[in-house]
Amino acid sequence: KILELCEITDLPKGKRPYSTIIEVQQLRDDIVHPKVHGEIIEKEMSLTKEPPLFEPMFIEARVSREKALRIRDDIAAFAELVQSAAKARFPEALSWDFGAFDGPYRIGGSSLTAELSGQARPQRRER
């Protein structure tokens, strides 16, 4: 609905950043609404090596640090695109001069942001 109100209609669904938004939405749906797969898996086991206690979860194959950084950058780019269109469409209502994730909507400063950017974790100051 927001894209419609901002008159954004020409998003190439197969290209970034929009394709990343679709990918994240699909990942969210798969986590929130898991499906049970009743498949039979045959594996050869070694007599000398202990098998893993648990098989890797599906999320381990779909999430990585590189993907998290790409998702962060693409979501920021998409938010900037929507904000620019919203400012052009509704200039009297949106008169601020900061970006989509700046000002009161700033994400920075969290331990997740610091971890993803490779920075040291922020330290709390004692009062």
A tleap script that builds the chain and sets N, CA, C and O, in Angstrom:
source leaprc.protein.ff14SB
mol = sequence {
  NLYS ILE LEU GLU LEU CYS GLU ILE THR ASP
  LEU PRO LYS GLY LYS ARG PRO TYR SER THR
  ILE ILE GLU VAL GLN GLN LEU ARG ASP ASP
  ILE VAL HIE PRO LYS VAL HIE GLY GLU ILE
  ILE GLU LYS GLU MET SER LEU THR LYS GLU
  PRO PRO LEU PHE GLU PRO MET PHE ILE GLU
  ALA ARG VAL SER ARG GLU LYS ALA LEU ARG
  ILE ARG ASP ASP ILE ALA ALA PHE ALA GLU
  LEU VAL GLN SER ALA ALA LYS ALA ARG PHE
  PRO GLU ALA LEU SER TRP ASP PHE GLY ALA
  PHE ASP GLY PRO TYR ARG ILE GLY GLY SER
  SER LEU THR ALA GLU LEU SER GLY GLN ALA
  ARG PRO GLN ARG ARG GLU CARG
}
set mol.1.N position { 0.821 -1.195 0.000 }
set mol.1.CA position { 0.000 0.000 0.000 }
set mol.1.C position { 0.867 1.262 0.000 }
set mol.1.O position { 0.538 2.243 -0.666 }
set mol.2.N position { 1.990 1.235 0.756 }
set mol.2.CA position { 2.873 2.398 0.801 }
set mol.2.C position { 3.460 2.668 -0.584 }
set mol.2.O position { 3.531 3.816 -1.023 }
set mol.3.N position { 3.877 1.607 -1.265 }
set mol.3.CA position { 4.434 1.777 -2.612 }
set mol.3.C position { 3.387 2.366 -3.547 }
set mol.3.O position { 3.696 3.208 -4.389 }
set mol.4.N position { 2.164 1.923 -3.394 }
set mol.4.CA position { 1.070 2.432 -4.216 }
set mol.4.C position { 0.830 3.916 -3.937 }
set mol.4.O position { 0.686 4.708 -4.869 }
set mol.5.N position { 0.787 4.298 -2.647 }
set mol.5.CA position { 0.569 5.699 -2.288 }
set mol.5.C position { 1.701 6.600 -2.770 }
set mol.5.O position { 1.472 7.751 -3.140 }
set mol.6.N position { 2.911 6.075 -2.765 }
set mol.6.CA position { 4.079 6.851 -3.219 }
set mol.6.C position { 4.273 6.773 -4.725 }
set mol.6.O position { 5.224 7.339 -5.264 }
set mol.7.N position { 3.374 6.073 -5.402 }
set mol.7.CA position { 3.400 5.908 -6.857 }
set mol.7.C position { 4.692 5.247 -7.338 }
set mol.7.O position { 5.259 5.626 -8.362 }
set mol.8.N position { 5.144 4.245 -6.570 }
set mol.8.CA position { 6.302 3.441 -6.974 }
set mol.8.C position { 5.745 2.186 -7.634 }
set mol.8.O position { 5.210 1.305 -6.962 }
set mol.9.N position { 5.873 2.115 -8.943 }
set mol.9.CA position { 5.279 0.988 -9.669 }
set mol.9.C position { 6.284 0.213 -10.512 }
set mol.9.O position { 5.984 -0.880 -10.990 }
set mol.10.N position { 7.459 0.768 -10.693 }
set mol.10.CA position { 8.410 0.165 -11.631 }
set mol.10.C position { 9.551 -0.573 -10.941 }
set mol.10.O position { 10.693 -0.500 -11.393 }
set mol.11.N position { 9.257 -1.283 -9.849 }
set mol.11.CA position { 10.298 -2.030 -9.143 }
set mol.11.C position { 10.603 -3.333 -9.874 }
set mol.11.O position { 9.706 -4.151 -10.079 }
set mol.12.N position { 11.857 -3.535 -10.268 }
set mol.12.CA position { 12.211 -4.802 -10.908 }
set mol.12.C position { 12.307 -5.906 -9.851 }
set mol.12.O position { 13.262 -5.947 -9.075 }
set mol.13.N position { 11.326 -6.787 -9.825 }
set mol.13.CA position { 11.227 -7.793 -8.766 }
set mol.13.C position { 12.399 -8.758 -8.715 }
set mol.13.O position { 12.645 -9.360 -7.670 }
set mol.14.N position { 13.119 -8.921 -9.792 }
set mol.14.CA position { 14.249 -9.842 -9.812 }
set mol.14.C position { 15.586 -9.188 -9.503 }
set mol.14.O position { 16.622 -9.850 -9.558 }
set mol.15.N position { 15.582 -7.876 -9.172 }
set mol.15.CA position { 16.835 -7.162 -8.928 }
set mol.15.C position { 16.846 -6.564 -7.528 }
set mol.15.O position { 15.808 -6.289 -6.927 }
set mol.16.N position { 18.071 -6.376 -7.036 }
set mol.16.CA position { 18.247 -5.743 -5.734 }
set mol.16.C position { 17.875 -4.266 -5.845 }
set mol.16.O position { 18.053 -3.682 -6.914 }
set mol.17.N position { 17.380 -3.657 -4.814 }
set mol.17.CA position { 17.176 -4.164 -3.466 }
set mol.17.C position { 15.841 -4.890 -3.271 }
set mol.17.O position { 15.636 -5.554 -2.255 }
set mol.18.N position { 14.927 -4.760 -4.258 }
set mol.18.CA position { 13.596 -5.342 -4.065 }
set mol.18.C position { 13.637 -6.859 -3.930 }
set mol.18.O position { 12.876 -7.421 -3.142 }
set mol.19.N position { 14.502 -7.534 -4.676 }
set mol.19.CA position { 14.578 -8.999 -4.581 }
set mol.19.C position { 15.022 -9.433 -3.179 }
set mol.19.O position { 14.620 -10.492 -2.697 }
set mol.20.N position { 15.851 -8.610 -2.532 }
set mol.20.CA position { 16.280 -8.926 -1.169 }
set mol.20.C position { 15.114 -8.812 -0.203 }
set mol.20.O position { 14.996 -9.618 0.721 }
set mol.21.N position { 14.253 -7.828 -0.401 }
set mol.21.CA position { 13.068 -7.670 0.446 }
set mol.21.C position { 12.189 -8.917 0.330 }
set mol.21.O position { 11.690 -9.422 1.336 }
set mol.22.N position { 12.000 -9.409 -0.888 }
set mol.22.CA position { 11.215 -10.620 -1.119 }
set mol.22.C position { 11.882 -11.818 -0.434 }
set mol.22.O position { 11.202 -12.636 0.184 }
set mol.23.N position { 13.202 -11.920 -0.544 }
set mol.23.CA position { 13.953 -13.020 0.069 }
set mol.23.C position { 13.808 -13.006 1.599 }
set mol.23.O position { 13.610 -14.054 2.215 }
set mol.24.N position { 13.907 -11.822 2.202 }
set mol.24.CA position { 13.772 -11.702 3.660 }
set mol.24.C position { 12.346 -12.036 4.085 }
set mol.24.O position { 12.138 -12.681 5.112 }
set mol.25.N position { 11.374 -11.606 3.307 }
set mol.25.CA position { 9.982 -11.921 3.621 }
set mol.25.C position { 9.745 -13.436 3.555 }
set mol.25.O position { 9.033 -13.987 4.395 }
set mol.26.N position { 10.329 -14.103 2.574 }
set mol.26.CA position { 10.193 -15.552 2.454 }
set mol.26.C position { 10.862 -16.260 3.629 }
set mol.26.O position { 10.316 -17.222 4.169 }
set mol.27.N position { 12.045 -15.783 4.025 }
set mol.27.CA position { 12.740 -16.357 5.183 }
set mol.27.C position { 11.897 -16.181 6.439 }
set mol.27.O position { 11.757 -17.110 7.234 }
set mol.28.N position { 11.337 -14.992 6.613 }
set mol.28.CA position { 10.457 -14.734 7.759 }
set mol.28.C position { 9.275 -15.688 7.752 }
set mol.28.O position { 8.944 -16.269 8.785 }
set mol.29.N position { 8.641 -15.856 6.611 }
set mol.29.CA position { 7.485 -16.756 6.519 }
set mol.29.C position { 7.878 -18.194 6.833 }
set mol.29.O position { 7.127 -18.908 7.499 }
set mol.30.N position { 9.041 -18.627 6.364 }
set mol.30.CA position { 9.501 -19.991 6.630 }
set mol.30.C position { 9.800 -20.213 8.110 }
set mol.30.O position { 9.595 -21.313 8.624 }
set mol.31.N position { 10.281 -19.181 8.796 }
set mol.31.CA position { 10.560 -19.295 10.234 }
set mol.31.C position { 9.266 -19.291 11.034 }
set mol.31.O position { 9.091 -20.092 11.952 }
set mol.32.N position { 8.366 -18.389 10.682 }
set mol.32.CA position { 7.121 -18.226 11.448 }
set mol.32.C position { 6.109 -19.330 11.154 }
set mol.32.O position { 5.354 -19.734 12.038 }
set mol.33.N position { 6.093 -19.812 9.925 }
set mol.33.CA position { 5.142 -20.844 9.523 }
set mol.33.C position { 5.904 -22.061 8.986 }
set mol.33.O position { 5.865 -22.334 7.786 }
set mol.34.N position { 6.592 -22.789 9.864 }
set mol.34.CA position { 7.405 -23.917 9.379 }
set mol.34.C position { 6.538 -25.037 8.807 }
set mol.34.O position { 5.401 -25.251 9.226 }
set mol.35.N position { 7.103 -25.727 7.857 }
set mol.35.CA position { 6.427 -26.881 7.259 }
set mol.35.C position { 7.220 -28.135 7.621 }
set mol.35.O position { 8.450 -28.147 7.578 }
set mol.36.N position { 6.500 -29.168 7.970 }
set mol.36.CA position { 7.140 -30.435 8.295 }
set mol.36.C position { 7.320 -31.209 7.000 }
set mol.36.O position { 6.371 -31.414 6.243 }
set mol.37.N position { 8.545 -31.632 6.758 }
set mol.37.CA position { 8.841 -32.407 5.558 }
set mol.37.C position { 9.055 -33.853 5.975 }
set mol.37.O position { 9.966 -34.153 6.747 }
set mol.38.N position { 8.237 -34.729 5.478 }
set mol.38.CA position { 8.344 -36.142 5.829 }
set mol.38.C position { 9.174 -36.909 4.830 }
set mol.38.O position { 8.689 -37.859 4.215 }
set mol.39.N position { 10.408 -36.512 4.663 }
set mol.39.CA position { 11.259 -37.177 3.687 }
set mol.39.C position { 12.147 -38.209 4.374 }
set mol.39.O position { 12.494 -38.078 5.548 }
set mol.40.N position { 12.495 -39.216 3.627 }
set mol.40.CA position { 13.390 -40.256 4.129 }
set mol.40.C position { 14.782 -39.951 3.599 }
set mol.40.O position { 14.982 -39.775 2.398 }
set mol.41.N position { 15.738 -39.892 4.514 }
set mol.41.CA position { 17.111 -39.581 4.135 }
set mol.41.C position { 17.979 -40.808 4.386 }
set mol.41.O position { 17.985 -41.366 5.483 }
set mol.42.N position { 18.701 -41.214 3.366 }
set mol.42.CA position { 19.632 -42.327 3.515 }
set mol.42.C position { 21.041 -41.769 3.519 }
set mol.42.O position { 21.413 -40.984 2.647 }
set mol.43.N position { 21.830 -42.184 4.517 }
set mol.43.CA position { 23.211 -41.724 4.616 }
set mol.43.C position { 24.110 -42.895 4.932 }
set mol.43.O position { 23.724 -43.844 5.614 }
set mol.44.N position { 25.310 -42.803 4.422 }
set mol.44.CA position { 26.313 -43.793 4.789 }
set mol.44.C position { 27.008 -43.295 6.042 }
set mol.44.O position { 27.403 -42.132 6.123 }
set mol.45.N position { 27.157 -44.174 7.014 }
set mol.45.CA position { 27.797 -43.812 8.268 }
set mol.45.C position { 29.150 -44.502 8.360 }
set mol.45.O position { 29.340 -45.613 7.864 }
set mol.46.N position { 30.070 -43.826 8.997 }
set mol.46.CA position { 31.401 -44.365 9.209 }
set mol.46.C position { 31.426 -45.140 10.527 }
set mol.46.O position { 30.808 -44.730 11.509 }
set mol.47.N position { 32.134 -46.244 10.537 }
set mol.47.CA position { 32.260 -47.008 11.777 }
set mol.47.C position { 33.253 -46.360 12.733 }
set mol.47.O position { 33.245 -46.652 13.928 }
set mol.48.N position { 34.101 -45.490 12.220 }
set mol.48.CA position { 35.132 -44.891 13.068 }
set mol.48.C position { 34.823 -43.461 13.483 }
set mol.48.O position { 35.468 -42.927 14.385 }
set mol.49.N position { 33.856 -42.843 12.845 }
set mol.49.CA position { 33.551 -41.448 13.153 }
set mol.49.C position { 32.142 -41.330 13.723 }
set mol.49.O position { 31.187 -41.887 13.181 }
set mol.50.N position { 32.032 -40.599 14.819 }
set mol.50.CA position { 30.737 -40.375 15.477 }
set mol.50.C position { 29.879 -39.462 14.594 }
set mol.50.O position { 30.367 -38.426 14.143 }
set mol.51.N position { 28.614 -39.818 14.337 }
set mol.51.CA position { 27.755 -38.932 13.541 }
set mol.51.C position { 27.356 -37.716 14.368 }
set mol.51.O position { 27.379 -37.770 15.598 }
set mol.52.N position { 26.995 -36.628 13.709 }
set mol.52.CA position { 26.565 -35.447 14.472 }
set mol.52.C position { 25.274 -35.750 15.234 }
set mol.52.O position { 24.421 -36.508 14.771 }
set mol.53.N position { 25.155 -35.139 16.411 }
set mol.53.CA position { 23.963 -35.344 17.227 }
set mol.53.C position { 22.723 -34.770 16.530 }
set mol.53.O position { 21.653 -35.378 16.542 }
set mol.54.N position { 22.889 -33.593 15.926 }
set mol.54.CA position { 21.796 -32.950 15.201 }
set mol.54.C position { 22.269 -32.571 13.808 }
set mol.54.O position { 23.420 -32.174 13.621 }
set mol.55.N position { 21.395 -32.692 12.849 }
set mol.55.CA position { 21.695 -32.229 11.500 }
set mol.55.C position { 21.620 -30.703 11.490 }
set mol.55.O position { 20.909 -30.116 12.307 }
set mol.56.N position { 22.348 -30.051 10.571 }
set mol.56.CA position { 22.255 -28.589 10.488 }
set mol.56.C position { 20.814 -28.162 10.189 }
set mol.56.O position { 20.108 -28.812 9.417 }
set mol.57.N position { 20.397 -27.070 10.807 }
set mol.57.CA position { 19.049 -26.557 10.579 }
set mol.57.C position { 18.993 -25.834 9.238 }
set mol.57.O position { 20.022 -25.404 8.717 }
set mol.58.N position { 17.802 -25.700 8.686 }
set mol.58.CA position { 17.647 -25.070 7.376 }
set mol.58.C position { 18.152 -23.629 7.390 }
set mol.58.O position { 18.625 -23.128 6.370 }
set mol.59.N position { 18.056 -22.973 8.519 }
set mol.59.CA position { 18.450 -21.563 8.576 }
set mol.59.C position { 19.956 -21.387 8.424 }
set mol.59.O position { 20.413 -20.350 7.942 }
set mol.60.N position { 20.723 -22.382 8.826 }
set mol.60.CA position { 22.177 -22.291 8.698 }
set mol.60.C position { 22.600 -22.191 7.235 }
set mol.60.O position { 23.613 -21.564 6.925 }
set mol.61.N position { 21.844 -22.796 6.345 }
set mol.61.CA position { 22.167 -22.739 4.917 }
set mol.61.C position { 21.684 -21.435 4.283 }
set mol.61.O position { 22.173 -21.036 3.226 }
set mol.62.N position { 20.731 -20.779 4.927 }
set mol.62.CA position { 20.126 -19.595 4.324 }
set mol.62.C position { 20.613 -18.270 4.903 }
set mol.62.O position { 20.352 -17.214 4.326 }
set mol.63.N position { 21.309 -18.309 6.022 }
set mol.63.CA position { 21.756 -17.080 6.661 }
set mol.63.C position { 23.267 -17.143 6.883 }
set mol.63.O position { 23.799 -18.150 7.351 }
set mol.64.N position { 23.937 -16.062 6.541 }
set mol.64.CA position { 25.375 -15.947 6.765 }
set mol.64.C position { 25.681 -14.485 7.056 }
set mol.64.O position { 24.825 -13.616 6.889 }
set mol.65.N position { 26.887 -14.226 7.486 }
set mol.65.CA position { 27.288 -12.847 7.756 }
set mol.65.C position { 27.219 -12.004 6.476 }
set mol.65.O position { 26.760 -10.862 6.502 }
set mol.66.N position { 27.675 -12.573 5.367 }
set mol.66.CA position { 27.657 -11.847 4.094 }
set mol.66.C position { 26.223 -11.511 3.680 }
set mol.66.O position { 25.944 -10.402 3.224 }
set mol.67.N position { 25.316 -12.480 3.845 }
set mol.67.CA position { 23.918 -12.218 3.500 }
set mol.67.C position { 23.315 -11.169 4.420 }
set mol.67.O position { 22.537 -10.325 3.975 }
set mol.68.N position { 23.669 -11.217 5.700 }
set mol.68.CA position { 23.151 -10.226 6.656 }
set mol.68.C position { 23.607 -8.824 6.265 }
set mol.68.O position { 22.822 -7.879 6.338 }
set mol.69.N position { 24.863 -8.678 5.851 }
set mol.69.CA position { 25.358 -7.373 5.417 }
set mol.69.C position { 24.645 -6.900 4.150 }
set mol.69.O position { 24.293 -5.727 4.028 }
set mol.70.N position { 24.437 -7.823 3.211 }
set mol.70.CA position { 23.708 -7.474 1.974 }
set mol.70.C position { 22.284 -7.060 2.293 }
set mol.70.O position { 21.777 -6.081 1.746 }
set mol.71.N position { 21.636 -7.810 3.184 }
set mol.71.CA position { 20.257 -7.496 3.572 }
set mol.71.C position { 20.197 -6.123 4.229 }
set mol.71.O position { 19.315 -5.323 3.920 }
set mol.72.N position { 21.139 -5.846 5.140 }
set mol.72.CA position { 21.176 -4.542 5.805 }
set mol.72.C position { 21.288 -3.428 4.775 }
set mol.72.O position { 20.542 -2.450 4.837 }
set mol.73.N position { 22.212 -3.566 3.830 }
set mol.73.CA position { 22.434 -2.527 2.828 }
set mol.73.C position { 21.240 -2.381 1.892 }
set mol.73.O position { 20.859 -1.264 1.544 }
set mol.74.N position { 20.650 -3.496 1.483 }
set mol.74.CA position { 19.515 -3.441 0.564 }
set mol.74.C position { 18.262 -2.871 1.232 }
set mol.74.O position { 17.502 -2.139 0.598 }
set mol.75.N position { 18.046 -3.200 2.494 }
set mol.75.CA position { 16.893 -2.638 3.198 }
set mol.75.C position { 17.071 -1.127 3.357 }
set mol.75.O position { 16.110 -0.371 3.212 }
set mol.76.N position { 18.292 -0.685 3.654 }
set mol.76.CA position { 18.553 0.753 3.755 }
set mol.76.C position { 18.315 1.434 2.402 }
set mol.76.O position { 17.711 2.505 2.346 }
set mol.77.N position { 18.787 0.817 1.317 }
set mol.77.CA position { 18.588 1.384 -0.022 }
set mol.77.C position { 17.104 1.437 -0.376 }
set mol.77.O position { 16.632 2.418 -0.950 }
set mol.78.N position { 16.372 0.379 -0.031 }
set mol.78.CA position { 14.936 0.336 -0.319 }
set mol.78.C position { 14.202 1.398 0.498 }
set mol.78.O position { 13.314 2.077 -0.018 }
set mol.79.N position { 14.573 1.541 1.775 }
set mol.79.CA position { 13.942 2.552 2.635 }
set mol.79.C position { 14.208 3.958 2.095 }
set mol.79.O position { 13.319 4.810 2.120 }
set mol.80.N position { 15.423 4.203 1.607 }
set mol.80.CA position { 15.753 5.509 1.028 }
set mol.80.C position { 14.923 5.763 -0.237 }
set mol.80.O position { 14.454 6.879 -0.461 }
set mol.81.N position { 14.746 4.730 -1.057 }
set mol.81.CA position { 13.935 4.849 -2.264 }
set mol.81.C position { 12.495 5.225 -1.913 }
set mol.81.O position { 11.913 6.122 -2.522 }
set mol.82.N position { 11.930 4.529 -0.927 }
set mol.82.CA position { 10.550 4.803 -0.516 }
set mol.82.C position { 10.453 6.187 0.111 }
set mol.82.O position { 9.510 6.929 -0.162 }
set mol.83.N position { 11.427 6.538 0.954 }
set mol.83.CA position { 11.386 7.848 1.588 }
set mol.83.C position { 11.488 8.975 0.560 }
set mol.83.O position { 10.768 9.969 0.661 }
set mol.84.N position { 12.365 8.830 -0.417 }
set mol.84.CA position { 12.495 9.850 -1.465 }
set mol.84.C position { 11.190 10.021 -2.232 }
set mol.84.O position { 10.762 11.141 -2.510 }
set mol.85.N position { 10.569 8.907 -2.567 }
set mol.85.CA position { 9.293 8.963 -3.285 }
set mol.85.C position { 8.204 9.576 -2.413 }
set mol.85.O position { 7.374 10.343 -2.901 }
set mol.86.N position { 8.206 9.240 -1.126 }
set mol.86.CA position { 7.200 9.793 -0.207 }
set mol.86.C position { 7.388 11.293 -0.041 }
set mol.86.O position { 6.410 12.041 -0.006 }
set mol.87.N position { 8.643 11.742 0.062 }
set mol.87.CA position { 8.909 13.186 0.186 }
set mol.87.C position { 8.461 13.930 -1.070 }
set mol.87.O position { 7.916 15.031 -0.978 }
set mol.88.N position { 8.687 13.335 -2.245 }
set mol.88.CA position { 8.268 13.971 -3.493 }
set mol.88.C position { 6.745 14.023 -3.598 }
set mol.88.O position { 6.177 14.996 -4.095 }
set mol.89.N position { 6.101 12.971 -3.127 }
set mol.89.CA position { 4.633 12.881 -3.228 }
set mol.89.C position { 3.922 13.706 -2.158 }
set mol.89.O position { 2.869 14.287 -2.419 }
set mol.90.N position { 4.494 13.760 -0.956 }
set mol.90.CA position { 3.870 14.451 0.176 }
set mol.90.C position { 4.867 15.422 0.816 }
set mol.90.O position { 5.236 15.236 1.976 }
set mol.91.N position { 5.314 16.463 0.081 }
set mol.91.CA position { 6.365 17.346 0.603 }
set mol.91.C position { 5.953 18.111 1.859 }
set mol.91.O position { 6.795 18.376 2.717 }
set mol.92.N position { 4.689 18.467 1.980 }
set mol.92.CA position { 4.250 19.236 3.149 }
set mol.92.C position { 4.220 18.378 4.418 }
set mol.92.O position { 4.362 18.903 5.523 }
set mol.93.N position { 4.041 17.097 4.270 }
set mol.93.CA position { 3.971 16.205 5.443 }
set mol.93.C position { 5.341 15.690 5.857 }
set mol.93.O position { 5.557 15.381 7.029 }
set mol.94.N position { 6.261 15.595 4.918 }
set mol.94.CA position { 7.590 15.024 5.196 }
set mol.94.C position { 8.667 16.057 4.885 }
set mol.94.O position { 9.208 16.087 3.780 }
set mol.95.N position { 8.969 16.888 5.849 }
set mol.95.CA position { 9.900 17.979 5.584 }
set mol.95.C position { 11.258 17.822 6.259 }
set mol.95.O position { 12.056 18.759 6.243 }
set mol.96.N position { 11.546 16.653 6.858 }
set mol.96.CA position { 12.832 16.491 7.534 }
set mol.96.C position { 13.962 16.300 6.543 }
set mol.96.O position { 13.740 15.962 5.381 }
set mol.97.N position { 15.192 16.524 7.026 }
set mol.97.CA position { 16.366 16.459 6.154 }
set mol.97.C position { 17.254 15.258 6.406 }
set mol.97.O position { 18.371 15.218 5.891 }
set mol.98.N position { 16.809 14.283 7.169 }
set mol.98.CA position { 17.659 13.125 7.451 }
set mol.98.C position { 17.165 11.918 6.663 }
set mol.98.O position { 16.031 11.880 6.187 }
set mol.99.N position { 18.053 10.933 6.539 }
set mol.99.CA position { 17.750 9.741 5.767 }
set mol.99.C position { 16.756 8.823 6.455 }
set mol.99.O position { 16.331 9.072 7.583 }
set mol.100.N position { 16.396 7.762 5.760 }
set mol.100.CA position { 15.385 6.827 6.259 }
set mol.100.C position { 15.777 6.189 7.580 }
set mol.100.O position { 14.910 5.948 8.420 }
set mol.101.N position { 17.062 5.908 7.788 }
set mol.101.CA position { 17.501 5.279 9.026 }
set mol.101.C position { 18.359 6.221 9.864 }
set mol.101.O position { 19.177 5.771 10.666 }
set mol.102.N position { 18.178 7.506 9.681 }
set mol.102.CA position { 18.862 8.504 10.508 }
set mol.102.C position { 17.822 9.198 11.376 }
set mol.102.O position { 16.638 8.863 11.329 }
set mol.103.N position { 18.259 10.143 12.147 }
set mol.103.CA position { 17.332 10.879 13.008 }
set mol.103.C position { 16.663 9.966 14.006 }
set mol.103.O position { 17.319 9.089 14.568 }
set mol.104.N position { 15.359 10.146 14.246 }
set mol.104.CA position { 14.674 9.338 15.261 }
set mol.104.C position { 14.544 7.864 14.883 }
set mol.104.O position { 14.220 7.039 15.738 }
set mol.105.N position { 14.791 7.517 13.616 }
set mol.105.CA position { 14.659 6.135 13.165 }
set mol.105.C position { 16.002 5.427 13.072 }
set mol.105.O position { 16.091 4.338 12.504 }
set mol.106.N position { 17.040 6.030 13.622 }
set mol.106.CA position { 18.397 5.500 13.512 }
set mol.106.C position { 18.492 4.117 14.138 }
set mol.106.O position { 18.003 3.885 15.243 }
set mol.107.N position { 19.136 3.196 13.408 }
set mol.107.CA position { 19.326 1.833 13.884 }
set mol.107.C position { 20.657 1.688 14.601 }
set mol.107.O position { 20.787 0.859 15.501 }
set mol.108.N position { 21.651 2.487 14.213 }
set mol.108.CA position { 23.016 2.349 14.721 }
set mol.108.C position { 23.113 2.368 16.231 }
set mol.108.O position { 22.215 2.837 16.930 }
set mol.109.N position { 24.240 1.838 16.720 }
set mol.109.CA position { 24.488 1.849 18.152 }
set mol.109.C position { 24.148 0.539 18.830 }
set mol.109.O position { 24.544 0.312 19.973 }
set mol.110.N position { 23.427 -0.318 18.149 }
set mol.110.CA position { 23.086 -1.602 18.762 }
set mol.110.C position { 24.249 -2.567 18.609 }
set mol.110.O position { 25.107 -2.388 17.744 }
set mol.111.N position { 24.272 -3.572 19.437 }
set mol.111.CA position { 25.352 -4.550 19.362 }
set mol.111.C position { 25.294 -5.319 18.048 }
set mol.111.O position { 26.335 -5.726 17.533 }
set mol.112.N position { 24.093 -5.528 17.489 }
set mol.112.CA position { 23.971 -6.231 16.214 }
set mol.112.C position { 24.609 -5.424 15.098 }
set mol.112.O position { 25.337 -5.976 14.274 }
set mol.113.N position { 24.347 -4.125 15.059 }
set mol.113.CA position { 24.934 -3.277 14.034 }
set mol.113.C position { 26.446 -3.279 14.147 }
set mol.113.O position { 27.143 -3.374 13.136 }
set mol.114.N position { 26.966 -3.175 15.373 }
set mol.114.CA position { 28.412 -3.180 15.572 }
set mol.114.C position { 29.003 -4.519 15.160 }
set mol.114.O position { 30.074 -4.568 14.556 }
set mol.115.N position { 28.316 -5.597 15.480 }
set mol.115.CA position { 28.822 -6.921 15.131 }
set mol.115.C position { 28.847 -7.117 13.623 }
set mol.115.O position { 29.822 -7.639 13.083 }
set mol.116.N position { 27.774 -6.702 12.930 }
set mol.116.CA position { 27.708 -6.868 11.484 }
set mol.116.C position { 28.756 -6.025 10.775 }
set mol.116.O position { 29.301 -6.441 9.752 }
set mol.117.N position { 29.042 -4.845 11.310 }
set mol.117.CA position { 30.006 -3.979 10.646 }
set mol.117.C position { 31.441 -4.320 11.027 }
set mol.117.O position { 32.378 -3.706 10.515 }
set mol.118.N position { 31.626 -5.297 11.924 }
set mol.118.CA position { 32.957 -5.708 12.321 }
set mol.118.C position { 33.569 -4.829 13.393 }
set mol.118.O position { 34.749 -4.973 13.711 }
set mol.119.N position { 32.787 -3.922 13.954 }
set mol.119.CA position { 33.283 -3.045 15.000 }
set mol.119.C position { 33.170 -3.738 16.346 }
set mol.119.O position { 32.433 -4.711 16.504 }
set mol.120.N position { 33.910 -3.223 17.305 }
set mol.120.CA position { 33.818 -3.758 18.658 }
set mol.120.C position { 32.445 -3.451 19.224 }
set mol.120.O position { 31.807 -2.471 18.840 }
set mol.121.N position { 32.006 -4.282 20.125 }
set mol.121.CA position { 30.710 -4.094 20.761 }
set mol.121.C position { 30.730 -2.836 21.625 }
set mol.121.O position { 31.677 -2.636 22.386 }
set mol.122.N position { 29.709 -1.982 21.527 }
set mol.122.CA position { 29.707 -0.757 22.327 }
set mol.122.C position { 29.704 -1.069 23.822 }
set mol.122.O position { 29.061 -2.017 24.273 }
set mol.123.N position { 30.429 -0.260 24.571 }
set mol.123.CA position { 30.500 -0.433 26.011 }
set mol.123.C position { 29.516 0.497 26.686 }
set mol.123.O position { 29.338 1.641 26.266 }
set mol.124.N position { 28.872 0.000 27.744 }
set mol.124.CA position { 27.973 0.860 28.514 }
set mol.124.C position { 28.766 1.716 29.466 }
set mol.124.O position { 29.758 1.274 30.045 }
set mol.125.N position { 28.323 2.943 29.623 }
set mol.125.CA position { 28.988 3.834 30.578 }
set mol.125.C position { 28.289 3.710 31.916 }
set mol.125.O position { 27.063 3.633 31.992 }
set mol.126.N position { 29.088 3.693 32.969 }
set mol.126.CA position { 28.526 3.648 34.323 }
set mol.126.C position { 28.068 5.043 34.689 }
set mol.126.O position { 28.725 6.031 34.360 }
set mol.127.N position { 26.940 5.118 35.371 }
set mol.127.CA position { 26.428 6.413 35.811 }
set mol.127.C position { 26.802 6.699 37.236 }
set mol.127.O position { 26.449 7.751 37.767 }
savepdb mol mol.pdb
quit
